[in-house]
Amino acid sequence: MQTLILATLAVLAVLTLRELPPWQGIAVGAVCGFLLLWWQRSRPFGVALCAALWLLFWGVERLESGLDSDEALVAVCRGTVQGLPREQHGRIRFRFRVLHCNAPEGVVPLGMVARVSWYRVEDRVLPGERWRLTLKLRPPTGRSNPHVFDYETWLFSRGIGALGTVQRTDDNTRLAHGSLSLDRWRWSVRERLRGATAGLEHAGLMEALVVGSRDRLDPEQRALLSSTGAAHLVAISGLHIGMVAGIGYALANGLWWAGAFAVRLPPVLRERRVGAVLVGLVFACTYAALAGFSLPTLRALIMLGVFSLYLFARLKMQAWIGLSIAFGLIFVLWPLSVLDAGFWMSFLAVLAIVVGLKGRRHWSAFRQTLWVNTVIGLVLTPITVSVFGAVTWLSPLANLLLVPLFGFLLVPCVLLASALLFVQPTVARWLFEVSDLVFGVVLSVLAVAADAVPLGMPSVLGQWALAAVSIVSVLLLMPRSWTLAPLCALGALILAFSLGPSRPVPGTVRLTVLDVGHGLAVVVETRSRTLVYDTGPRYGGFDTGASVVAPVVVAGGRSRVDTLVVSHADNDHAGGVAGLLRALPVDRVLRPENGSCAPAVQWTWDAVTFSIEHPSREDTGSENDRSCVLRVQVPGGQSALLLGDVESRGEAALVRREVAPATLILVPHHGSKTSSGAALLDQLAPRVAINSHTRGGRFVLPHPSVVAAYAKRGIPVFSTADSGALRVSLPAAEPIEGAVLQWRQERQRFWHRISSGD
């Protein structure tokens, strides 16, 4: 146990590194690690040091296997399609292993895996096929925002070395059809499944449970499952592998007598328990193959395999020893899996079950199940909050009811129907219809719970509250002999509910300009109120309002948006409005199109004044020039001016009205050459400016003339393309440029790129 703890701490220390250490330091560490392994007393420290070096070695190797360029490039590449292509919103997305590329030497490593998107494609792309494609390749980067899914880490942990887009040319050619393979078998099962479930409302959920493909999940279904903490039930993971292994175990137990007398079994299988475990393993392996042997399923298989081997060898094993062996095997085989939150959640959940049931074996099955769900929910809360920014308090209750329902009814029914597709399609269709009906009932109940039960709303915890929850977890895992544990746990839990994330004090305001690519979204927070200025774009199935803006609002401890200001109707500013309205209640929406956004509109929250500066009724021009301009003023004179997409005509109107200077401004129209005129900059005299834009898109932003205009006046400009999300509080310390928090630098780890991609 000591060795496991030390190795875990060493691995976690490596994950906090902002830069890779020099190779000389790694070499010295390797020598020290082997020396420590030589003496028995220091061996745990040697194992820990070797674990850290093993992770660093794989990190270096993974970085070297990616695209060696900070800018996008176009190249003709030959390669093989891997995995199941995803067909969604007019595009196909697939993994493409590059076998040859006409790029400069060393820029595109051979064997590199790119995540490729192909828009408006007419051909079908199947697993295992070889293609020659003209690709626009760019670094594997993503948007960088607090409390939002870290796409860049996800790409790195899965070995994606580049992102690519297929260019429309006549040179895109299929070179060879794929042969029989695991991915081709999964694809054929998926296609047959789609045909059998055509017309069913919840066909996407069934497809997710059978082959792990979530292409056809409805956005409303995704949002509901996420808000109630049930999303993990439709993502094939260790839980599902355990369910299927349990089904195989129970089935073998029921048929053991007939099998034992009808067939001459090997001696090792004549013991009912051993044979049942073996059948459970076969079931689990088959299901993992359907899921493409994803990392979560492989983790579960290794854990099952370790415990099964001990059973076959008739050895008694303590649970923590089996857990340590499984941890070590998974880490040695896939060291970068430690970047996946699911890795830690899996082991912590198993550890909580093992420790939590110690001394409680005599409890009833229902009482044990209730206890395990409660303890697991508390133990995993800190990781859930750190990764997703929020925790759903309805989750433990939902899982208590839904896990048995999925384990005993939905998963067996859907898998049995999928197997019958090849022999009895009529019966299979009937089973799919029954499953569809049950899914409908489940989602309806979840929808009612999420709307009617306050605990169904996502909640967040501050650092002190997370510490309290951790204390609760430890206390509840204490042996029953310590009678004060439940009482102390209750006190810590009450403390956790009463504490939340930090909020601005009255008279101050916190502005967060989010990284949404080519677009704009700003979250403005006072002590008790929240305003959102623009919501970013919507591209296909990705909606920044629901996926980026809403999580940041919730992570601030807010359950609603008091006012939403939409500067104008362009997609890059208003595309996420519908998603935000679905995700959170919004009390008031101001738009220039209906006259609700006008200079007479003004209000005060927590001693902070909000006022509309533009447009007035007499203003004319394009939608950009009539963007809603909002000023946020704090006591003492400092203010922020949010300018939307105003261009030269809108800027001239602001200058005519003698708009007051501002401490901070948003660069209008993302820094295009038709904005940021000299007259406006001289009138506003900002101390700092923030530009929300992307890098490598269709437009060259900011325009060189705009960059020169700000530089000439000594105005520092912070860019979301370089810095990710930007956060500043007013009134700010002097100088204000030192008070701007740059999220990309804040969360920087050695695998993150400095600049953002398209």
N, C-alpha and C positions, 0 to 999 in steps of 0.2 A: 504493500500500500504506500509506503514511504517513497519507493521508486516511482510509482505512478503519479503521486502528487508532485514530486520534483520535476518529472518530465513534463507534466501539464503546465507547471509554472514557467519552465524554460520555453515551451512552445508559445505560450501567451506573451512572453517577453519579446520573442522574435516578431510576433504579429503587431507589436507597437512600434517597430522600427520605421522611421520616416525615410531612411536611406539604407542601402546595403552597405555593410562594413567593407573595408578594403580586403583584397584577397590575402594580403599578408596576415591580417587579423584572423581570417577564417582558417588559414593554415596553422597558425599558432594554436587556435582553439581545437583543431583536430588532433594535434600532438598532445595537448593537455587532456583531451577526452580519452585517448587511448591509455595514457599514463594513469588516469583515475580509474579506468576499468581494470587495471592490472592488480590493484590492491582491493581486497574484499570490502574493507570498511568504507572506502570511497567510491565503491562501484555505483551506488545510486546516483551520485553526482556525475559520474562518468556517463551513465545512461542518459541523464538529463542533458548534458552538454552535447552528446552525440545526436540526440533528438533535435536540438536546436540547429546543429550544423546540417543535419539531413534536410530539414525544412528549408534552410538557406540555400543548400545545393539545388534543390528542386525549384526554388524561386528564381535563382539565376538562370537555370536551364529553361524555365518557362518564359522568362523575359527575352532570352536570346532566340527563342523559336517564334517570336512574333514579328510583325511588320517593323522594319528598321527605318521608319520615316515618321516625322511629325506632321507632314502634310499629305494630302490626298494625291494619289497617282493613278493613272489609267494604264492597264496592262492586259495583254491577251494571255490567259492561263488555261492550262489543261489540268483536269483533276477529277475526283470521284465524289459523288453525292453520298453523304453519310446521314444516318438517322432517318426519321420520318419528315419529309417536307411538310411544312405548314401552309395551308391554303387559306388566306384570310384577307378580306377587304381588298380584293383585286390584286393581290400579290402572292408570290410563293416565297417562303423563307426556308433555307436549308443550310446545313453545314457542308462545306466544300473543302476537301483535302487537296491542296495544290501539289501537283506532280511536276509541273514545269511552268515557268512564267518568263515573259520576255522583258522583265524589269531589269534595272541595273543589278549587277552581281551583289549578292548579300542582302539586298533590300527585302526580297521576298524569299525567306528560307524554304527549301524543299521540305514537303511534309507539313507545312503550316496549314492550320485549319482556319478558314474564314467563315464568318456568318454572313451569308449572302441573301439579299432581297432582290427578287425579279418581278418587276411591275408589268402589267399588261402582257403577260406571257400567254402564248397560244398553245404551246406544247405542254404535255404533262412531264413532270420531272419525278423520276422514281428512284428509290434507294438503290445504290450500287452502280448507277449509270455513270459513264465517263463522258464529260462534256469539254468542249473548247468554248470559253466564254470571254468576252471583253468586259473586264471588271474595273470599276472605280473603287480602289482600295483605300481605306483610311485607318488610322490607329484605332485600337479597341477601347475607345473612351465613351463616357456617357455623361449625362447631366449630373451636376454635383449640388445636392440640396440636403439640408438637415432633415432627419426623420423620414427620409424617402429611400426606397430600395436603391442599393448601391450597385448599379448595373455594371460598372467597371470591375468591381471585385468579382461579381458573378461571372463575367467573361474570362477573367484571369484564372479563376479556380477551375473552369471547365476547359481550359486550353485553347480558347479562341484567340488567335493571334492577329486578326484583322476583321474589320467590317467591310462588306462589299456591296455594291449595287451593280447589277447587270446593265450594261449600256445597250441601247437598241441598234444593233448592226446585223448585217447578213452573215457575219462570221460566226455567230453563235450556233454551234453545231453539236449534235449528239454523236459521240465517237463510238460508243459501244453500249449495248444493253447490259444491265447488271445480271449476274448469275444468282443462283439460289443462295440466300443468306438470311441471317436472323432479321435484319431490317426489312428485307423483301417479304419474309413471312409475316412480320408485324403489319406491314403495309397491306397485304392481302386480307388479313383479319380485319383491319380497319375499314377497308373498302366494302367487305361483305357486311360488316356491322352497320355501316352507313346505309347500305341498301335495305337492311332489315328494319332499321329504326326510322326510316324516312317518314316524316309527318308527325312523329312523336315530339311533344313539347320539350322533353328533357333528354333528348338523344345525346346532346353534348355532354351531359353528366355521365351517361352510360359509357360513352367513348373514353372519357377521362378515366373511369374506373377500370376499363378493360386493357387499353394499350397506353395509357398515360398521356394521350393527346388531348389538349384542352383548347383546340382551335375553335370548336363550335360552342363553347360556353357563352351564354348570353351575358352582356354587361350587367344587367340587373341581377342575374343570378350570382355573378362574381361579387358584386357589391354586397348583396345580402349575406352570402356565406362569409365574406370577410368581416362584416360588421358584427356578426354573431359568433365569430371565432370558430366557425365550422369549415373554413376553406381547406384545412389540411385533410379533411375526410374525402375530398375528391382529387387529391394529389397522391399518387401511389408512393407510399413510404414504408418505413419499418412497421408502422401500425397495420397496414394492409397485408404485408408479408406475414406478420404474426397472426392476423385473422385467418388467412388462407392456410397457414401451417396448422392452426388450431382446427380448421375444418377437416383437413386431411387426417389429423390425429384422431378426431372424434369418429370419422368415417371408418378408419382402420380399426378402431376399438370395437365398433359395432359389427364389423365383418370378420373380426379376428377368429372367432370360433369356427366359422365356415371355412376360412382360409387355412386354419391350422390343421383341420382334419381332411380337407379335400386335396391339399398339396403337401408334398414332403418339403418342408422348409429347412434351410440351414439352421444349425443349432442356435446361432446368435439371434435369429429372427423368431424362434419359437417362444421367446419371452414377449408377452403381449405388449409391454411398454416399449421395448426396443423396436419392434415392428411398426408400432403406431408412430413413433418418432421418425422413423425412416420414411414412411408414407407422407408424413407432414412435411419433411424436407423436400421430397419430390414435388409436392404441390407448391411449396414456396418457391422452388427453383423455376418451375414452369411459369408461375405468375411473374417472377422477376424477369424472365426472358420476354414475356409479353410487354413488360415495361421497358425493355431495352437494356436491362441490367444497369439502370441508373444508380448513381452513388448511394442514395438512401436505401435502395433495395439490396445493394451489395453489402452495405453495413449490416443490415438485418440478417442476411444470409450468413455472414461470417459469425455473428453473435450466436445464431441458431446452431451453426456448425460446431463451434467451440463446445457448447454445452452438450451437443449430441455425441461428439467424440468421447467426451468423458463418460457419458452414459454407456456407449458401446464398449468402452474399455472397462466398465464396471468400477470406475473410480469415484470416490466421493470428493466433491469439489465445493469449496466455499464460493459464494456468488461473486465476491469481490475479485477472486483470482480469475474466474472466467471473464469478468468484465475487463480486467487488466490485460489479459491475453488478447481479447477482441480489440481493445483499444490499440494495443501495440501492432497487431497485424494490419489493421486498417490504416494506421499512421504510416507504417513502413511501405505498404503497397500504394497508397494514395495520400501522400503527406499534405498536399494542398487542399484536401477535403476539410482541413481544420478552418478554412476560410468560410465554410458553409455553416450558418447558424444551426442547421439541422443536425450536424455532427455533434455539437455540444448538447443540443436538446435531447437527442436520442440517448446519449450516455447518462445525462443527468436524470432523465425520466426513469431509466432502468435502475439507476442508483437510488432514486427516491422510492421506487417500489420495493427494492430489496431492503433498504434501511427502514422504511416506513412500516412494513409489515412485521418487522422483527419484534417478537413479543406480543403480536396481535393475531397470531394464527388461529386462535380459538374463536375469533369473531365470526359472525355470520358472513356469508358471501356478499350480501347487500351492503353490510356495514363496511367490509373491507373495500368494496368497489367505491363507495362514497368517500372513504378516507383516502384511497389512492388518488382519485380524481382531484380532491381538494389539495393534497400535498403536491402533486405534479403541477397543478395550476400555479401554486405559489412559488415552487422552485423555479419554474420556467419564466415567471413574470419578469425578472430583471433582464434576461436575454431578449424576451419579446419586446420590451420597451426600448432597449438599446438598438435593436435591429429595425423595428417597425414604427417606433415612436409612440406607440399607444398599446393599450391592452384592453380587451373586451371583457367586462366583468360578467357577462352572461355566459362566457365560454365554458367554465367548469360545469354549470348546470346543463348547457346544451350538449356537451360531450358525454355527460353522465347518461343522457337519454339516447343520443344519436350513435355513439360508438357501438352499443349492443345492437341497435337497429341495423346499422351498416354491417356489423360483423355476422349477425345471425340471419339477416334477411336480404338486404340489398346486394351486398357483394356476392354471396353465393348464388342468388337468383340471376344476376347479370352475367356472371361467369358461366353458369350452367347454360343459360340461353346462348351465349357465344359459342360454347362447345357444340350445342345442338344445331347450330347453323349449318354444319357440314353433314348432318344426318337427318335431322327432323326440323326443317325450317319453319313449319307451321307451328309446332310446339314452341320453338324459339321465339317466334313473333308474339305468341300469347304471353310468354314470360316477360318479354320486353314491355308489353302493354301493362302488365301488372306492376312492373317496376316503375314505369312512367307514372302510374296512378299514385304509387307510394311516394315517389319523389315530389309530386304535386302537393300531397298532403303535408309532407315534411317542410317544404319551402313556404307553404301558406302559414303553418304554425310559427315558423321562424320569423316571417314577416310581421305577424301579429305581436310576437314577443318583442321584436326590435322596436316596434312603434309604441307599444303600450307599456312596456316595462322600462323604467328609467335605467336599470342596471344593464339594459341591452345597448346603451349608448357607449361608444368607445370612450375610455378614460385614460388619463395619463398620470404619471407619478414623477415627482421631483427626485433629486438625488437622495434627500433624507428619507423620503417615503420609500424609495427602493431599498435603502438600508433597513428600514423597518420591516418590509416584506421579507427580506433575506433572514432577518432575525426570527420572524414568524416561522419560516420554513425550517430553520435549524431547531427551534424549540419543539415544533410538532414532530420532528424526526427523533427526538429524544426518547429513550426507553420509557415505558409506562410507569416505571418505578419513580420517576421524578414527577410528582403530582402537581407541582406548580407550573409545569410547562404549558398546559392549555390556558391557564389564567394569564401568564405572561404573554403568550401568543395573542390572546384576545386584545390585551392592552396595546401591543405593537401594531396590530391590525387597525385598531381605532386610530392610532397615530398616523398610520399610512393613509387612511381615508381623509384625514384632516389636512394633510400636507399635499401641496401640488407644485408644479413648476414655477419658477420665478416669474414675476410680472413687473411691468414698469410701475414706479411709484407715481402717485398723482402729480400732474404737471409735467410728466415726461412721456415720450412716445418712442416706440421701437419699430423701425421699418426694416423689412426683409425683402430685398429684390431677388426674386427666385430665378434660377437658371432654367429657362424654358426654351433655349435655342433661339431661333428667330421669332421673337414675340416678347410679350411683357406680362408680368404678374407680380404684384406687390402686396404684401400683407402688412398692415399697419395696426399696431396694438397699443392701446392705452391701458390704464389699470384694470378697467372692467369691460371695455368694449373692443370690438374687432372690426376693421374695415378692410376690404379687399379691393384693390384698384387693378382692374383687368385680370384675365384668367388664363392667358397663354393660349396656344393653338390646340387644335384637335387634328390628328393625322390618323386616318383609318380608324382602328379600334383604340388608339391611345389618346386619352383625354387628359390634358394637364390640370384641368379643374378638379377632377376626381382623384387623379394619381399623384399630383404634386401639391396643389394649393390646399386641398382639404386636409391632408396629413399634417402639413405645417400648422394650420389653424388649430387642429385637435391637439397637437403636441404642445401648443401654448396654453393648454388647459381650457380651451373654449369649445363649447358644444354647438355654437351657431355663429353666423356672420351677421353683425348688426346692420352693416350697409355694404352693398356691392356697387362700385362705380365702374361702369363700362365706358371707356373713353370713346370708342367708336366700334362699328360693326365688323371690321376686318377680322378674318379668322385668327391671325396671330395675336390678337388682343381679346377677342370674344369667343373663340372656338371652344374654350373650356367652360363657358357659362352653364350649359345644360348639365355637364358632369358635376360641377360644384353644387348646383341646385338639387341634384339627386343625392349628393353625399351629405349635405348639411342644410339645416333650415336657414333661410336668408330673410331678414325682416324687411329690408328696403333695397330697391334697385334703382340707381340713377343712370339715365342714358341721355345723350344729347338729342337723339332722334325724336323723343316724345316731349322734349322741353323740360324734363325733370332735372336736367343738369344745366343750370343757368347761374349767372353771377349773383342773383339774389339769394341763392341757397347757402345757408351757413348754420352751423351748430357747434356745440361745445360738449366734449366728453372729458371728464376728469381733469378740468382746467386746461385742456388742449383744444384749440379752435380749428375747425375744418371749414374751409370756404371754397366755393367754386369761382374761378377767375375767368373762365372762358368755356363755351362761346356765348355771346349774347344773341338776341333775336335778329339784329341787323347784320350780323356777320354772315358772309357768303363764302363760297369756295367748296373745295372737295371735302369728303368725309374726314380726311386727315386734318385739313385746316380747321375743321369744326370739332376736333377732339375735345373731350372734356378735360379741363386743366384744374387740378386740385392743389390747394395749398394747405399744409399741415403746420400750424403755428403753436409753439410752446411759450409759456411765460418767460420773459427775458429777451425775446426778440428773435431767437433762432427759428428757422422754418425750412421746410422741404417743399419743393414745387414739382409736381408730377405732371409732365407735359404731353404725355401720349405721343401722337404722331404729327403734331403741328408742323407745318412747313412754312415757307416764306410768308404767305398771306396771313396765316394764323399768327405767326410771330410778329408781323407788322401791327396787327390788331392789339396784341398785348403791349407793344411798345407805345402805341397811341394812348392806351389807358394808363400809361405810366405805372406798370405793374411794379410792386415793391421788390427790392432785392431778396434773395434767398440764400440761406447757408448752403443748402444742398439742392441739386436739380437732377432730374433724370434727363439724359441726353435725348432730345426729341427725335423721333423717327429713326431710332437705332443708329444715328450718326450718318444719315444719308446726306448727299451734297446739297439737297434742297432745304436743309434745316441748319440750326445752330448758327444763324446769321450774326454778324458782328454787333448789330444794334441790340439784339436781344441779350447777348452775352455781356455787353457793357452795361445794359440796364439792370440785369439780375446780379452781376458781380458775384457768382457763387464761389465758395471756398473749395468745393469738391463737386464732382459730377460722376454719375453712374450710368453706364451704357449697357443695355440689355440686348445682346445680339449673339449670333452664332459665328463659327469659323468654318470656312470652306463651303459655304452655301452658294446659291445663285448670285447673290449680291456681294460686292466687295465692301464690307462694312467694318469699321467706320471709314468714310471716304478720307483720303489723304488731306484734302483741304480742311475737313472738320478737325482732324487730328492737329493740324497746324494752328487752327484758330484757338483751340484750347491751350495748346503749348505756348502760344504767343502771349497769352494772358496769365500764364503760370497756374492754370487750373488743373489739378491732378484728376485724371479720369480712371475710374475703376471699371473693369469689364467683366461681365458674367462669363464670357467665352474663355477668359484666362483664369478668373478667380472663382468660378462657380457662384453660388448664391452669396449675396453681400448683405450684411446686417449692420445697421448703425442706429444708435440711440441719440435722441435730442432731448434736452441740451447736451451737447457733446463736449468732451474734454478738449482742450486746445493742445496741439492743432487737431482739427477734426479728421484729417486724413489718417492720423494714427488711431482713430477710434473706429475705423471701418473694419469689421470682421470679414475675412475672406474664407469662405467655407472650404474651398479646395485646399488651401494651405492648412486650415484647421484640422481636417481629417486626413491629411497626406500620409500615405504609407508607401513602402518601397515599390509596390506594384502599380501605384497610380501614376498616370502621365500628368505632366504639368499643365498642358493646354488641352482644351476641350475640342472634340471633333464635332462633325456635323451630325 
